[in-house]
Amino acid sequence: MRQPNIVVPMSDVFQIRIGVRGYELDIQGHVNQAVYIQYGEHSRWECFHAAGINANVLVEAGVGPVVLETTIRYLKELRDGDEVDVTCRFVWGEGKTFQVEQDYTRADGTPVAKLTSVCGVLDRATRRLAPDPAARLRAVAADPAILGL
């Protein structure tokens, strides 16, 4: 099994390379649409790991990231044997939510898809969104710069 190639090219953009596997294909021979969401989720978790945040850290802090909405714009297809670079960029604002913007680019540089998610940080005790998600993640991250903080 191929291991992901993690690259952090800029301080506010995280990137990981993922190899397309045969079982991720649909009947047309290209990557099934649900797999794009899995690639995005995988990239977000690898980004958290690079920042020093894992599931245990989040549980101990009493919080957890949640995805509230996801939009995908497909540009080109991915096929068996392709490798795709998936970026992860956090866009912080005010309020209880933030955005994660992700670009999917074939290893040859061809743009494949764009995924945008509206996310928050769930307070596990109250089961409500934390009022300042950036502060909650900054407090538990070993390297908050990877999250754009």
N, C-alpha and C positions, 0 to 999 in steps of 0.2 A: 504494500500500500504506500502510495506517495505521501510524504510528509509535506505540510504546507510550508511555503517559503514566506516568512514574515519580513516585511520591509516597512520602515517608517521613513519615507522620503522627506517630509516636512513636519514641522512641529505640530501642526493642526490637522494633518491627514495621515491616517494609518492605512496600511495596505497589506493584503495577504493574497497569495496565489493559490488557487484551487484547481486541481485537475478534474475534468469531467469524467465521471464513471459511467459505464454502460447501463447500469440499472437505473440511472437518473433520466433516461431518455423516454420520450413518448412514442407513439406509433408512427409519427412523422420522422423520427430519427433525430430530433433535437431535444434539448433539455426541457423537461416538463416545467410548466410555470410555477408550481409549488416549490420546486427545487431552488428557484431564484430567491425565494424567501428564506430557505434554509441556508443558502450561501450568505445572505445578508446577516442572518442571526449568528452564523459561525464567525463571520468577520467581526461583528460587534463583541462577541465573547472573547475572541482573541485580542481585540483592542483592550477590553477590560483587563485581561490577563497581563498584557504588556504594561498596563498602568499599575499593576500590583493588586488588582481586585479579582477575587474569585468568589465562588458561591459561599464558601465558609466565611469569608470576610463580610459579605453582605448579610448573611444570616446573623452573625455576631453583632452587626451594627443595627439590626432590626429593620432593614430595608431591602428592596428588590426592584430592579428595573422592570418596567412594563411598557409594552408597545400598545398604543391606543388606536393607531391608524397607519396603514401602509399603502403607498401608491407605487406602482411599477410602470415604467415606460420602457417597452421593448423596442430595441433599435435594430439588432441583428440576431440571428440564431447562434446558439452554441451547440456543437455536435460532439460526438464521442471522440476522445483524444485531445480536444481543445484544453487549453489552460486559460483561466480567467483571473485577472487581478481585480479584487474587490476592495474598494476603499471604504473608509469609515471616517466621517467628519461630523463632529458634534457642533450644532449651532445653538448657542445659549441665548436666552432672552430673559424676560421677567415673567413671573408667574410659575405655575406648577408643571408646565410642559417645556420640552425642548425638541429640536429636530435632529435626526441623524440622516445625513445625506450620503448616499453610497453610489459610486460609479462602478460599473462592471465593464472591463476592457479586456479583450483577448490579448494574449501574450504578444501578438503581432502589432498591437496598438489600435485595433479596431474597436470603437465603442459598441457595446452590446446592449446595455440597459442602464437605467437610472432608477434607484429605489429611494424613496423618501419616507421616513417614519416619524410620526409624532409620538413622543415617549414621555414617560414620567418616572418618578421614583416612588414606589409604594411604601408607606409606613406599615410594616407588617403587624404592628399592634393595633392600630386604628383601622386598617384596611382602607385607608384614604391616601390620596396623593400627597406627598411631602410638599410644603409650600416653597421650598428653595432647593430644587433637585441638584443644582450645581454645588451648593454648599455641602449637601449630604455626600455627594460622590467625591468632592475634593477632600473631605475629612477622612475618607477611607483609602484613598489612592496613594500609592507610594510615589507615583510619577503622574500627577494630574495634568501635566502639559500634554500628554498623549491624548487626553480627552478634551483638549482645547481650553483647559482651565488654568 
